[in-house]
Amino acid sequence: MEVRNGPCAGSWAFPGGRVPAGEAPERTAERELRAQTGIRDLYLEQLRTFGDPQRDPRAHVVSVGYFALLPDRAP
């Protein structure tokens, strides 16, 4: 997806969002994926944590990447 706002506008990035206080990262991943793509009810697994302090010019951001397994919908 292309980033629409902020210092990375115009760049490509995976769908994502901030983890609100009291919400597990896994739940945030499910919620954000559904909100941004409409995809729901799938298998998610944590892939990797990214924490390079230079990734975001605004602050030191730690990201947790997940991958999803989708059912084959081909006829």
Secondary structure as GFF3:
##gff-version 3
##sequence-region A 1 75
A	DSSP	alpha_helix	25	37	.	.	.	ID=ss1
A	DSSP	beta_strand	43	50	.	.	.	ID=ss2
A	DSSP	beta_strand	63	69	.	.	.	ID=ss3
###
